Amino acid sequence: MNDLAIAAEGLSKRFLLHHERRTGLKERFIRGKAPKAQEFWALKDASFTIPKGTTFGLIGQNGSGKSTTLKVLAGIYRPTAGKVEVNGRVSALLEVGAGFHGELTGRENIRLNGAILGLSGRQVSAAMDTIIDFAAIGDFIDQPVKFYSSGMFVRLGFAVAISLDPEILIVDEVIAVGDEEFQRKCFDYLFDLRRRGRTIVFVSHSLGLVGDLCDQAAWLDHGVVRELGPAREVADAYVVSINEREIHAQVGDAVPPTSQASRIGSGEIRVTSLETLDEADQPSSVLISGQTCTFRMHFQAQVAMSGLTFGLGFVHESGATVSGPNSGRLGPFSVDPGPGYVDFRVPDLLLQAGTYRISSSVVDRGHVYDHAKEEWELRVRGKADDEPGLTRLPGLWAAPVPAAALQDARQGRDLDAG
């Protein structure tokens, strides 16, 4: 245990849900005994260890047991079953304004919270200026906290929590309430804690942050640990599960246009629907970035036609045009009267996660037979470590080259030239 900050074994936490309470004697006499309370297991047989000096993340959907786990680790809840050993001084920030008294000023609440955290009056006084400076709430420090915004609550609470200089910091995702400047300040502090060998346990829905900040992570699903291991691997497994759940919840049939208002063209041929197929050639309304996919344009031709070029246009939800591929490089297409379809197959979908609107067109050089502007919707999902931007650039990074090696290479070329 000397090298472990936290060791949890078989942790379980049960709550009793009373759908109907009968507290009065008269009510019990008239209506009888209240129905039996329903058991709810917020945490079931969770086991994990957190080495000292590491950062541990908890991820999962709302209601998966993340906050309950933090409260058990912080000693706020007693586990129904199992045990947890904590080795080090703990500071926890789990709820906005937890422990604050609304009628007291910010300064008075600093002293109150400091006492709750185990700081002496002298320690609180010594840290007062640092806490006030970190919270950055100005003259409101001497106003009752009942007038504070949720962001001001968080800033003051976080400032008090870190003043303890904890060996183990437990943080729920309350930092997200703060503004951009405060969030940067908090994350700078968390990275500084890591450099100083402190242990951090936190909940976050930002999988990119979990991948960047955490060494290990646990994915909780309805109170059960679904995955435990390196943070990026756990985050990727979680994203894959969410993507699969979203895909299975969607109807994969070809989707008709949402409206005809933006349709132009002479109409001898019309694109009737756009179908998206996943890497298994199965209809899916959600595609995964980096995988093979197919866009199938279903059409209805009134007569036999030739000289046709089919095209698609991809527009991001932000309004930026991403790409406009068309069949022109393959030469003109011919079609028979009646229904049919043409495929545009993509071996590696370079679009990043997001929602896109797709336009379709059928033209013959300058003549437009059919053009549907942004009639179709496409949702793309990616991995936990998606890069910023609208698309990915395929390429390989090379290892850094020392400046001395570059200089030697230049001298070698000069000798060869001489």
C-alpha positions as semicolon CSV with decimal commas, in nm:
position;residue;x (nm);y (nm);z (nm)
1;M;0,000;0,000;0,000
2;N;0,302;0,229;0,041
3;D;0,316;0,295;-0,334
4;L;-0,062;0,321;-0,371
5;A;-0,268;0,630;-0,300
6;I;-0,603;0,449;-0,324
7;A;-0,694;0,081;-0,328
8;A;-1,059;-0,014;-0,383
9;E;-1,176;-0,374;-0,362
10;G;-1,530;-0,491;-0,440
11;L;-1,685;-0,149;-0,377
12;S;-2,065;-0,147;-0,388
13;K;-2,308;0,125;-0,287
14;R;-2,682;0,068;-0,250
15;F;-2,955;0,329;-0,214
16;L;-3,317;0,266;-0,117
17;L;-3,571;0,443;-0,335
18;H;-3,898;0,514;-0,153
19;H;-4,169;0,581;-0,408
20;E;-4,422;0,644;-0,135
21;R;-4,360;0,750;0,225
22;R;-4,606;0,726;0,514
23;T;-4,453;0,898;0,813
24;G;-4,758;0,992;1,022
25;L;-4,938;0,749;1,255
26;K;-5,279;0,846;1,114
27;E;-5,160;0,796;0,757
28;R;-5,016;0,456;0,842
29;F;-5,339;0,351;1,018
30;I;-5,564;0,456;0,728
31;R;-5,349;0,360;0,431
32;G;-5,152;0,077;0,583
33;K;-4,781;0,006;0,557
34;A;-4,590;0,184;0,279
35;P;-4,472;-0,026;-0,016
36;K;-4,128;-0,175;0,020
37;A;-3,845;0,051;-0,092
38;Q;-3,677;-0,033;-0,421
39;E;-3,306;-0,113;-0,415
40;F;-3,080;0,083;-0,646
41;W;-2,715;-0,016;-0,679
42;A;-2,524;0,291;-0,791
43;L;-2,195;0,100;-0,766
44;K;-2,145;-0,276;-0,796
45;D;-1,830;-0,469;-0,711
46;A;-1,581;-0,209;-0,838
47;S;-1,211;-0,284;-0,787
48;F;-0,913;-0,070;-0,889
49;T;-0,589;0,075;-0,757
50;I;-0,442;0,421;-0,806
51;P;-0,064;0,452;-0,763
52;K;0,075;0,761;-0,595
53;G;0,161;1,048;-0,828
54;T;-0,076;0,938;-1,105
55;T;-0,394;1,088;-1,246
56;F;-0,700;0,865;-1,262
57;G;-1,012;0,946;-1,464
58;L;-1,367;0,819;-1,435
59;I;-1,580;0,826;-1,750
60;G;-1,927;0,708;-1,841
61;Q;-2,273;0,832;-1,917
62;N;-2,482;1,031;-1,670
63;G;-2,609;0,802;-1,396
64;S;-2,329;0,549;-1,439
65;G;-2,200;0,587;-1,081
66;K;-1,905;0,822;-1,129
67;S;-1,999;1,079;-0,866
68;T;-2,099;0,804;-0,622
69;T;-1,753;0,651;-0,664
70;L;-1,584;0,983;-0,589
71;K;-1,795;1,032;-0,277
72;V;-1,704;0,685;-0,153
73;L;-1,334;0,756;-0,214
74;A;-1,364;1,091;-0,035
75;G;-1,530;0,930;0,267
76;I;-1,864;1,106;0,219
77;Y;-2,046;0,776;0,154
78;R;-1,976;0,452;0,334
79;P;-1,974;0,157;0,094
80;T;-2,250;-0,099;0,131
81;A;-1,996;-0,371;0,053
82;G;-1,625;-0,387;-0,019
83;K;-1,351;-0,167;0,117
84;V;-1,137;0,129;0,016
85;E;-0,799;0,232;0,156
86;V;-0,676;0,588;0,109
87;N;-0,314;0,673;0,182
88;G;-0,265;1,049;0,196
89;R;-0,424;1,384;0,278
90;V;-0,741;1,420;0,069
91;S;-0,906;1,734;-0,061
92;A;-1,233;1,700;-0,253
93;L;-1,443;1,934;-0,464
94;L;-1,755;1,744;-0,561
95;E;-2,050;1,981;-0,575
96;V;-2,099;2,349;-0,650
97;G;-2,109;2,540;-0,324
98;A;-2,081;2,233;-0,104
99;G;-2,018;2,342;0,255
100;F;-2,091;2,711;0,187
101;H;-2,332;2,903;0,410
102;G;-2,541;3,142;0,205
103;E;-2,557;3,414;0,469
104;L;-2,180;3,425;0,523
105;T;-1,947;3,626;0,301
106;G;-1,689;3,466;0,074
107;R;-1,412;3,550;0,320
108;E;-1,607;3,398;0,610
109;N;-1,682;3,087;0,406
110;I;-1,311;3,049;0,333
111;R;-1,248;3,025;0,706
112;L;-1,542;2,787;0,752
113;N;-1,434;2,558;0,466
114;G;-1,074;2,572;0,582
115;A;-1,181;2,446;0,923
116;I;-1,387;2,166;0,762
117;L;-1,080;2,064;0,561
118;G;-0,873;2,051;0,879
119;L;-0,675;2,376;0,843
120;S;-0,594;2,581;1,151
121;G;-0,693;2,946;1,175
122;R;-0,331;3,046;1,122
123;Q;-0,304;2,832;0,807
124;V;-0,623;2,981;0,665
125;S;-0,502;3,335;0,734
126;A;-0,169;3,261;0,566
127;A;-0,346;3,122;0,259
128;M;-0,623;3,385;0,247
129;D;-0,462;3,616;-0,010
130;T;-0,366;3,324;-0,234
131;I;-0,721;3,184;-0,221
132;I;-0,880;3,521;-0,299
133;D;-0,636;3,581;-0,584
134;F;-0,702;3,237;-0,737
135;A;-1,082;3,272;-0,705
136;A;-1,068;3,613;-0,880
137;I;-1,415;3,725;-0,771
138;G;-1,312;4,080;-0,682
139;D;-1,518;4,281;-0,433
140;F;-1,772;3,999;-0,405
141;I;-1,535;3,830;-0,159
142;D;-1,696;4,041;0,116
143;Q;-2,054;3,981;-0,001
144;P;-2,281;3,694;0,116
145;V;-2,231;3,395;-0,112
146;K;-2,608;3,365;-0,169
147;F;-2,558;3,640;-0,426
148;Y;-2,286;3,446;-0,611
149;S;-2,330;3,290;-0,952
150;S;-2,262;2,917;-0,994
151;G;-1,929;3,003;-1,156
152;M;-1,825;3,216;-0,858
153;F;-1,920;2,930;-0,623
154;V;-1,696;2,692;-0,815
155;R;-1,402;2,931;-0,829
156;L;-1,411;2,999;-0,458
157;G;-1,466;2,632;-0,369
158;F;-1,180;2,515;-0,592
159;A;-0,949;2,783;-0,454
160;V;-1,020;2,668;-0,097
161;A;-0,980;2,299;-0,186
162;I;-0,634;2,345;-0,339
163;S;-0,516;2,563;-0,052
164;L;-0,477;2,245;0,152
165;D;-0,194;2,142;-0,084
166;P;-0,348;1,793;-0,098
167;E;-0,164;1,469;-0,153
168;I;-0,483;1,338;-0,320
169;L;-0,719;1,574;-0,502
170;I;-1,067;1,442;-0,589
171;V;-1,262;1,658;-0,834
172;D;-1,601;1,612;-0,996
173;E;-1,669;1,792;-1,323
174;V;-1,764;2,114;-1,150
175;I;-1,477;2,302;-1,316
176;A;-1,680;2,305;-1,636
177;V;-1,908;2,567;-1,476
178;G;-1,625;2,822;-1,473
179;D;-1,538;3,053;-1,760
180;E;-1,256;2,988;-2,009
181;E;-0,993;3,183;-1,814
182;F;-1,072;3,003;-1,488
183;Q;-1,073;2,662;-1,657
184;R;-0,726;2,728;-1,797
185;K;-0,607;2,832;-1,452
186;C;-0,751;2,514;-1,299
187;F;-0,596;2,285;-1,560
188;D;-0,260;2,460;-1,523
189;Y;-0,284;2,387;-1,152
190;L;-0,374;2,021;-1,217
191;F;-0,075;1,980;-1,447
192;D;0,142;2,144;-1,180
193;L;0,010;1,895;-0,922
194;R;0,110;1,611;-1,156
195;R;0,461;1,751;-1,189
196;R;0,487;1,763;-0,808
197;G;0,388;1,398;-0,776
198;R;0,040;1,448;-0,635
199;T;-0,246;1,205;-0,704
200;I;-0,556;1,329;-0,889
201;V;-0,888;1,152;-0,931
202;F;-1,152;1,325;-1,138
203;V;-1,468;1,281;-1,341
204;S;-1,494;1,433;-1,686
205;H;-1,707;1,405;-1,998
206;S;-1,420;1,554;-2,199
207;L;-1,253;1,241;-2,335
208;G;-0,975;1,445;-2,492
209;L;-0,889;1,585;-2,149
210;V;-0,897;1,237;-1,997
211;G;-0,657;1,114;-2,265
212;D;-0,421;1,409;-2,216
213;L;-0,424;1,435;-1,838
214;C;-0,484;1,082;-1,708
215;D;-0,250;0,786;-1,679
216;Q;-0,528;0,534;-1,607
217;A;-0,906;0,548;-1,638
218;A;-1,214;0,345;-1,552
219;W;-1,529;0,333;-1,762
220;L;-1,839;0,290;-1,547
221;D;-2,165;0,162;-1,691
222;H;-2,465;0,140;-1,456
223;G;-2,232;0,109;-1,159
224;V;-2,015;-0,162;-1,313
225;V;-1,655;-0,117;-1,427
226;R;-1,675;-0,200;-1,798
227;E;-1,312;-0,115;-1,880
228;L;-1,003;-0,038;-1,674
229;G;-0,657;0,048;-1,804
230;P;-0,456;0,313;-1,992
231;A;-0,667;0,626;-2,029
232;R;-0,663;0,652;-2,409
233;E;-0,753;0,286;-2,456
234;V;-1,043;0,310;-2,211
235;A;-1,168;0,634;-2,373
236;D;-1,151;0,475;-2,719
237;A;-1,347;0,170;-2,600
238;Y;-1,611;0,399;-2,450
239;V;-1,645;0,599;-2,773
240;V;-1,674;0,281;-2,980
241;S;-1,957;0,165;-2,753
242;I;-2,139;0,498;-2,779
243;N;-2,101;0,498;-3,159
244;E;-2,238;0,145;-3,185
245;R;-2,531;0,231;-2,961
246;E;-2,614;0,538;-3,169
247;I;-2,586;0,344;-3,496
248;H;-2,810;0,062;-3,373
249;A;-3,069;0,316;-3,258
250;Q;-3,098;0,464;-3,607
251;V;-3,297;0,336;-3,901
252;G;-3,047;0,264;-4,179
253;D;-3,282;0,299;-4,478
254;A;-3,218;0,556;-4,748
255;V;-3,348;0,896;-4,639
256;P;-3,565;1,107;-4,870
257;P;-3,500;1,479;-4,912
258;T;-3,615;1,695;-4,621
259;S;-3,781;1,944;-4,857
260;Q;-3,818;2,033;-5,226
261;A;-3,780;2,407;-5,175
262;S;-3,416;2,420;-5,290
263;R;-3,455;2,183;-5,587
264;I;-3,355;2,320;-5,925
265;G;-3,303;2,158;-6,267
266;S;-3,504;2,045;-6,567
267;G;-3,608;1,723;-6,390
268;E;-3,552;1,448;-6,650
269;I;-3,363;1,270;-6,371
270;R;-3,398;1,325;-5,996
271;V;-3,197;1,201;-5,698
272;T;-3,470;1,048;-5,483
273;S;-3,265;0,953;-5,176
274;L;-2,910;0,928;-5,045
275;E;-2,810;0,611;-4,862
276;T;-2,495;0,578;-4,651
277;L;-2,334;0,236;-4,610
278;D;-2,076;0,147;-4,345
279;E;-1,759;-0,058;-4,393
280;A;-1,968;-0,378;-4,393
281;D;-2,188;-0,233;-4,671
282;Q;-2,477;-0,210;-4,428
283;P;-2,709;0,095;-4,430
284;S;-2,623;0,332;-4,146
285;S;-2,717;0,692;-4,072
286;V;-2,396;0,733;-3,868
287;L;-2,049;0,684;-4,017
288;I;-1,718;0,643;-3,833
289;S;-1,421;0,864;-3,920
290;G;-1,132;0,668;-4,069
291;Q;-1,343;0,376;-4,190
292;T;-1,451;0,270;-4,537
293;C;-1,798;0,386;-4,641
294;T;-2,021;0,431;-4,945
295;F;-2,260;0,707;-5,047
296;R;-2,535;0,559;-5,265
297;M;-2,735;0,806;-5,474
298;H;-3,074;0,661;-5,568
299;F;-3,232;0,824;-5,874
300;Q;-3,535;0,809;-6,100
301;A;-3,482;0,872;-6,474
302;Q;-3,773;0,961;-6,697
303;V;-3,596;0,866;-7,021
304;A;-3,271;0,702;-7,133
305;M;-2,991;0,952;-7,078
306;S;-2,619;0,987;-7,142
307;G;-2,343;1,236;-7,071
308;L;-2,430;1,253;-6,700
309;T;-2,206;1,364;-6,415
310;F;-2,314;1,288;-6,058
311;G;-2,185;1,501;-5,773
312;L;-2,199;1,545;-5,396
313;G;-2,121;1,847;-5,180
314;F;-2,033;1,823;-4,808
315;V;-2,103;2,125;-4,585
316;H;-2,013;2,123;-4,214
317;E;-2,272;2,237;-3,959
318;S;-2,061;2,552;-3,913
319;G;-2,133;2,644;-4,276
320;A;-1,786;2,560;-4,413
321;T;-1,778;2,369;-4,742
322;V;-1,556;2,065;-4,693
323;S;-1,555;1,883;-5,025
324;G;-1,739;1,847;-5,356
325;P;-1,650;1,518;-5,529
326;N;-1,805;1,431;-5,865
327;S;-1,786;1,154;-6,126
328;G;-1,645;1,373;-6,401
329;R;-1,299;1,213;-6,397
330;L;-1,449;0,876;-6,491
331;G;-1,617;1,021;-6,798
332;P;-1,990;1,064;-6,865
333;F;-2,240;0,809;-6,730
334;S;-2,545;0,669;-6,908
335;V;-2,868;0,550;-6,745
336;D;-3,184;0,367;-6,857
337;P;-3,536;0,485;-6,783
338;G;-3,661;0,405;-6,434
339;P;-3,500;0,376;-6,090
340;G;-3,130;0,313;-6,028
341;Y;-2,839;0,415;-5,813
342;V;-2,475;0,521;-5,838
343;D;-2,212;0,466;-5,567
344;F;-1,937;0,693;-5,440
345;R;-1,704;0,472;-5,233
346;V;-1,462;0,625;-4,984
347;P;-1,178;0,395;-4,865
348;D;-1,092;0,619;-4,567
349;L;-1,345;0,875;-4,445
350;L;-1,135;1,179;-4,360
351;L;-1,421;1,384;-4,214
352;Q;-1,389;1,455;-3,844
353;A;-1,675;1,399;-3,599
354;G;-1,967;1,633;-3,656
355;T;-2,288;1,686;-3,849
356;Y;-2,276;1,759;-4,221
357;R;-2,532;1,862;-4,481
358;I;-2,494;1,700;-4,823
359;S;-2,599;1,841;-5,158
360;S;-2,655;1,623;-5,465
361;S;-2,649;1,706;-5,833
362;V;-2,686;1,549;-6,177
363;V;-2,555;1,760;-6,466
364;D;-2,449;1,740;-6,829
365;R;-2,170;1,992;-6,866
366;G;-2,349;2,327;-6,819
367;H;-2,702;2,183;-6,807
368;V;-2,850;2,103;-6,464
369;Y;-3,095;1,815;-6,454
370;D;-3,122;1,805;-6,076
371;H;-2,963;1,988;-5,785
372;A;-3,072;1,943;-5,421
373;K;-2,893;2,191;-5,197
374;E;-2,802;2,053;-4,853
375;E;-3,103;1,819;-4,857
376;W;-2,933;1,529;-4,679
377;E;-2,788;1,497;-4,329
378;L;-2,480;1,298;-4,233
379;R;-2,350;1,235;-3,881
380;V;-1,988;1,135;-3,838
381;R;-1,845;1,002;-3,515
382;G;-1,479;0,954;-3,430
383;K;-1,250;0,839;-3,152
384;A;-1,165;0,992;-2,817
385;D;-0,841;1,144;-2,952
386;D;-0,990;1,319;-3,256
387;E;-0,775;1,600;-3,390
388;P;-0,919;1,950;-3,421
389;G;-1,058;2,069;-3,752
390;L;-1,302;1,938;-4,010
391;T;-1,084;1,676;-4,179
392;R;-0,778;1,465;-4,110
393;L;-0,461;1,499;-4,314
394;P;-0,312;1,156;-4,386
395;G;0,059;1,146;-4,318
396;L;0,335;1,008;-4,098
397;W;0,535;1,193;-3,836
398;A;0,911;1,140;-3,831
399;A;1,119;1,140;-3,513
400;P;1,288;1,472;-3,424
401;V;1,630;1,523;-3,583
402;P;1,899;1,684;-3,365
403;A;2,044;2,006;-3,502
404;A;2,393;1,850;-3,495
405;A;2,282;1,573;-3,730
406;L;2,138;1,828;-3,970
407;Q;2,467;2,020;-3,966
408;D;2,663;1,699;-4,035
409;A;2,436;1,623;-4,329
410;R;2,493;1,967;-4,476
411;Q;2,868;1,934;-4,439
412;G;2,853;1,597;-4,612
413;R;2,665;1,748;-4,906
414;D;2,921;2,031;-4,929
415;L;3,208;1,780;-4,941
416;D;3,030;1,579;-5,211
417;A;2,973;1,894;-5,415
418;G;3,340;1,990;-5,379
